[in-house]
């Protein structure tokens, strides 16, 4: 994995609680590829666009757009690692017209995906204090003793990625789904952090060919355990300070290859832009990490890949 090819060396003077760097559009910039690029206390968080395909849902159907997002979460080992991350992506009509927002109709990953699984030995001890008479020594009163019962069992621990299509009710509480949420949790036993790289694919149904916006928000929790400073810190708050990405139908985009060949070949696969509902989104997505990924083969014909 040639990570240095698209990991930018931006070192920031930031507060512990919130990163001070935010990505902005260059004027009326269309389809900005680098959405989030933040470094805080040795932890790197990136969000980018890897591919955009504007076309139709079916040959005679609605306009549609397929967007492939890339995310990167890197720490400096167990002492500085990301324990969890929540990504939310909201799509809105640029003019905020009623009924004009793009509708999210498919997502990969959609549901719960399990990475490496570890068995952890757990031992519980239950204690009961009892008073017994101390008559053997001829002294009055009682002596406190503790009765203990121990139970050992195996608990499985795993890293997970959970994806969902949602309605962002801060925008509206009616109508079709307008957003996606991706949640990443580390394997708590191995303490290797969340997966380092995630590529997610989203299929939108559009109602017009006007410019629309995408808002990407990331919140990550990091673990710091060095010197005298210990504890959890929220690294990027859920906020709109990164400019939204403006998507312009009919303007296609493919990011220059920078990962391993098999992954990039999948990203650059030929796709019929007039029949986007037939695209298997899972074939465009990818997961990379420090742990072994459990591959799930989906034999259904659904759009969710």
C-alpha positions in Angstrom: 0.0 0.0 0.0 1.7 3.2 -1.2 0.3 5.4 1.5 2.7 8.3 1.0 1.3 8.9 -2.4 -1.8 10.5 -1.1 -1.0 11.2 2.5 -0.2 14.9 2.8 2.4 16.2 5.2 0.4 18.9 6.9 1.4 19.4 10.5 -0.9 21.7 12.5 -0.8 23.5 15.7 -4.2 22.3 17.0 -6.1 22.2 20.3 -6.6 18.8 21.9 -10.3 18.9 21.5 -10.8 20.1 17.9 -8.8 20.3 14.7 -8.3 23.8 13.4 -7.8 23.0 9.7 -10.8 22.8 7.4 -10.9 22.2 3.6 -12.5 25.0 1.6 -13.7 25.3 -2.0 -11.6 27.4 -4.3 -14.2 29.9 -5.2 -17.0 28.1 -7.0 -15.0 24.9 -7.3 -16.9 21.9 -8.6 -16.4 18.4 -7.2 -13.5 19.1 -4.8 -11.7 15.8 -4.5 -10.0 16.3 -1.1 -12.8 16.8 1.5 -11.1 16.5 4.9 -7.4 16.4 5.7 -6.7 16.8 9.4 -3.8 15.9 11.6 -4.1 16.1 15.4 -1.6 14.8 17.9 -0.1 12.3 15.4 -3.5 11.0 14.2 -4.4 11.5 10.6 -8.0 11.7 9.3 -8.8 12.0 5.6 -11.9 12.0 3.5 -11.7 12.2 -0.3 -13.6 11.4 -3.5 -12.3 8.5 -5.6 -14.9 8.4 -8.4 -18.0 10.2 -9.6 -20.3 8.8 -12.3 -23.3 10.8 -13.4 -25.9 9.0 -15.6 -29.3 7.3 -15.2 -30.7 4.8 -12.7 -32.0 2.7 -15.7 -32.1 3.4 -19.4 -35.5 4.9 -19.2 -35.4 5.9 -15.5 -34.4 8.9 -13.3 -31.1 10.7 -13.4 -28.7 9.1 -11.0 -25.2 9.6 -9.6 -22.7 7.1 -8.3 -20.1 8.5 -5.9 -17.2 6.5 -4.4 -15.7 8.0 -1.2 -12.4 7.2 0.4 -11.5 7.5 4.1 -8.2 7.1 5.9 -7.7 6.8 9.7 -4.0 6.4 10.8 -2.5 6.5 14.2 1.0 5.8 15.6 0.4 2.3 16.9 -1.4 1.3 20.1 -0.4 4.3 22.1 -1.9 6.8 19.7 -4.8 5.1 17.8 -8.3 5.8 16.7 -10.8 3.7 18.7 -13.9 4.7 16.8 -15.1 6.9 14.0 -18.5 8.1 12.7 -18.9 9.4 9.2 -22.1 11.2 8.0 -22.6 12.2 4.4 -25.7 14.4 3.6 -26.9 15.3 0.1 -28.9 18.5 -0.6 -30.2 20.5 -3.4 -28.0 23.6 -3.9 -31.0 25.9 -3.8 -32.7 24.0 -0.9 -35.9 23.6 -2.9 -38.6 21.3 -1.5 -38.6 17.9 -3.1 -35.3 18.5 -5.0 -32.8 16.8 -2.7 -31.0 13.7 -4.2 -32.3 10.5 -2.7 -29.9 7.8 -1.4 -31.1 4.5 -2.8 -28.0 2.2 -2.3 -24.9 2.1 -0.2 -21.9 -0.1 0.3 -21.2 -1.1 3.1 -24.9 -1.4 4.1 -25.4 -3.3 7.3 -22.8 -4.7 9.7 -19.5 -6.0 8.4 -17.1 -7.9 10.6 -13.3 -7.8 10.4 -10.9 -10.0 12.4 -12.4 -11.7 15.4 -10.5 -12.5 18.7 -11.5 -14.7 21.6 -10.9 -13.0 25.0 -10.8 -14.9 28.3 -12.9 -13.3 30.9 -13.0 -14.1 34.6 -15.7 -12.8 36.8 -15.5 -12.8 40.6 -18.6 -12.4 42.8 -18.0 -11.7 46.5 -20.3 -12.0 49.5 -19.3 -10.7 52.9 -20.5 -12.8 55.8 -20.1 -12.3 59.5 -19.0 -15.3 61.6 -18.6 -15.4 65.3 -15.0 -15.3 66.6 -15.7 -17.5 69.5 -12.6 -19.6 69.1 -10.4 -16.9 70.5 -12.9 -16.1 73.3 -13.4 -12.6 71.9 -16.8 -11.0 71.5 -18.0 -9.8 68.1 -17.8 -11.0 64.6 -15.1 -11.3 61.9 -15.8 -10.3 58.3 -14.9 -12.9 55.7 -15.4 -12.9 52.0 -16.9 -15.8 50.0 -15.8 -15.7 46.3 -17.2 -17.5 43.3 -15.2 -17.4 40.0 -16.5 -18.0 36.6 -14.4 -18.0 33.4 -15.7 -17.8 29.8 -14.7 -16.8 26.3 -16.0 -13.6 24.8 -15.5 -12.9 21.1 -14.2 -9.4 20.2 -14.2 -8.0 16.7 -13.7 -4.9 14.6 -16.8 -3.8 12.8 -18.0 -1.4 10.1 -21.7 -0.5 10.1 -23.3 1.4 7.2 -26.9 2.7 7.1 -29.0 4.9 4.8 -30.8 7.5 6.9 -33.0 10.6 6.9 -31.1 13.5 8.4 -33.9 15.0 10.5 -31.9 18.2 11.2 -32.5 19.0 7.6 -36.1 17.7 7.2 -38.3 15.1 9.0 -40.2 13.9 5.9 -39.5 12.5 2.5 -36.9 10.1 1.0 -33.6 9.3 2.7 -31.0 12.0 2.1 -27.9 10.8 4.0 -25.7 7.8 5.0 -23.9 7.0 8.3 -20.8 4.8 8.6 -19.6 3.7 12.1 -16.2 2.1 12.7 -15.2 0.4 15.9 -11.8 -1.1 16.7 -11.1 -4.6 18.0 -10.9 -3.8 21.7 -8.9 -6.9 22.5 -6.1 -6.3 19.9 -6.3 -2.5 20.3 -5.1 -2.0 16.7 -7.4 0.9 16.0 -10.2 1.2 13.5 -9.5 0.0 9.9 -7.0 2.3 8.2 -8.7 2.7 4.9 -12.4 2.5 3.8 -13.8 3.0 0.4 -17.6 3.5 0.4 -20.0 3.7 -2.6 -23.2 5.7 -2.7 -25.9 5.6 -5.4 -28.2 8.6 -5.6 -31.5 9.1 -7.5 -31.8 12.7 -8.8 -34.8 14.7 -9.9 -33.0 17.2 -12.1 -29.6 18.0 -13.6 -28.9 21.0 -11.4 -25.8 21.2 -9.1 -26.3 19.6 -5.7 -24.2 19.5 -2.6 -22.6 16.8 -0.4 -21.7 17.5 3.3 -19.2 15.2 4.9 -18.8 15.2 8.7 -16.4 13.0 10.7 -16.1 12.5 14.4 -13.3 10.2 15.7 -12.3 9.2 19.2 -8.6 8.6 19.8 -6.8 6.9 22.7 -3.7 8.6 24.1 -1.5 6.8 26.5 1.9 8.3 26.9 3.9 10.2 29.5 1.5 11.6 32.1 -1.3 12.4 29.7 -4.0 9.8 29.5 -7.6 9.6 28.3 -9.9 9.9 25.3 -10.1 12.9 23.0 -12.6 13.8 20.3 -10.5 14.7 17.3 -12.9 16.1 14.8 -16.3 17.3 15.9 -19.5 16.8 13.9 -19.5 20.3 12.3 -20.1 21.9 8.9 -16.8 23.8 8.8 -15.5 21.9 5.9 -17.1 23.3 2.7 -19.7 21.1 1.0 -18.7 19.5 -2.2 -20.7 20.8 -5.2 -21.6 18.0 -7.7 -22.3 18.9 -11.3 -24.2 16.3 -13.3 -22.5 15.2 -16.5 -19.0 16.0 -15.1 -17.3 12.6 -14.5 -14.3 12.1 -12.2 -11.8 9.3 -11.5 -8.9 9.8 -9.0 -5.4 9.0 -10.1 -4.4 5.5 -8.9 -2.3 5.4 -5.7 -3.2 2.1 -4.0 -2.4 -1.5 -5.0 -3.3 -2.7 -8.5 -6.2 -5.0 -7.7 -8.0 -2.3 -5.7 -7.4 0.4 -8.3 -8.5 -1.9 -11.1 -11.9 -2.4 -9.3 -12.3 1.4 -8.9 -11.6 2.1 -12.6 -13.8 -0.7 -13.9 -16.0 0.0 -16.9 -19.5 1.0 -15.8 -22.6 1.6 -17.9 -23.6 5.1 -16.8 -27.1 4.6 -18.3 -27.9 1.7 -16.0 -26.3 2.6 -12.6 -28.9 0.5 -10.7 -27.2 -2.6 -12.0 -23.8 -1.7 -10.6 -22.7 -4.0 -7.7 -21.4 -1.3 -5.3 -19.4 -3.9 -3.3 -17.1 -4.4 -6.3 -16.1 -0.7 -6.1 -15.7 -0.6 -2.3 -12.6 -1.7 -0.3 -11.4 -2.1 3.2 -7.7 -2.1 4.3 -6.4 -2.4 7.8 -3.9 -3.8 10.2 -6.1 -6.8 10.8 -7.4 -9.6 8.5 -10.7 -8.8 6.8 -13.4 -11.4 6.8 -14.7 -11.4 3.3 -18.5 -11.8 2.8 -19.6 -13.0 -0.6 -23.0 -11.5 -1.5 -24.9 -13.7 -3.9 -28.0 -11.5 -4.1 -28.9 -9.3 -7.0 -29.6 -6.2 -4.9 -28.1 -2.8 -5.6 -26.4 -2.6 -2.3 -23.5 -4.7 -3.5 
